[in-house]
C-alpha cells in the first residue's frame, strides 16, 4: 500500500497549481473505491455463510481483505477517476442564485456542522464516517432483531464462511494474516489503526 496514488498512476493528474486539493480529492476517490470493495466482499461473504444480515464482523473482514488485496484490482484507477470527476463537478457547481434556496442550504450546512462536531471524528480515520453510519444502522438492525423471535435472532449471528470460492478463502486468509501483520508505512498505519478501531468499537474477536 506504500505510495498508493503513485502505484495506481492516479498521481499523474496532479497539477502543481492545486496540488494539495487535487491530492485530497484523489485520496478520497481511492478510499471510496476501497470501502465499496470491502462492502461488496462483506456482502458476498455473508451470502456464502448462508446468512441474511451483514454483521460488523463481515464488514471488518471485508476491510482487512481489501487492505491486503486492494492494488490487485485492475479497475482501481478507472473507478477512482470516475469518482474523482464526480467530486470535481460537485466542487465547481455554480451557486444557487435563489436567495431562499441559499438560506435553506446554509441552514442545512449549519446543522451538518453541529452533527459533525458532536461526532468528534479523528482526522486520520478514513473510515470514521462509515463507522458512525454503520453504528447507527447496526443499532436499528439490533432493535429490529429484538422484536423478532429467537429463531430469527440466530440467523443474524456471525458464522464464518466455509465456502471454497476465491473471495471467501482469501477473506479468511487475510483475517489470519491480520493477527500477526504489522504496518510498514504511513498509509498502512492509518488503515490498520482505523480497522482496529472498528474491531474495538464493536468488540469484535475472530
Buried (B, 14 or more C-beta within 10 A) or exposed (E): BEEBBEBBEBBEBBEEEEEEEBBEBBBBBBBBBBBEBBBEBBBBBBBBBEBEBBBBBBBBBBBBBBBBBBEEBEEBBEBBBEBBEEBBEEEEEEEEEEEEEEEEEEEEEEEEEEEEEEEEBEEEBBBBEBBBEBBEEBEEBEEEBEEEEEEEEEEBEBEBBEBEEEBBEBBBBBBEEBEEBEBEEEBBBBBBBBBBBBBEBBEBEB
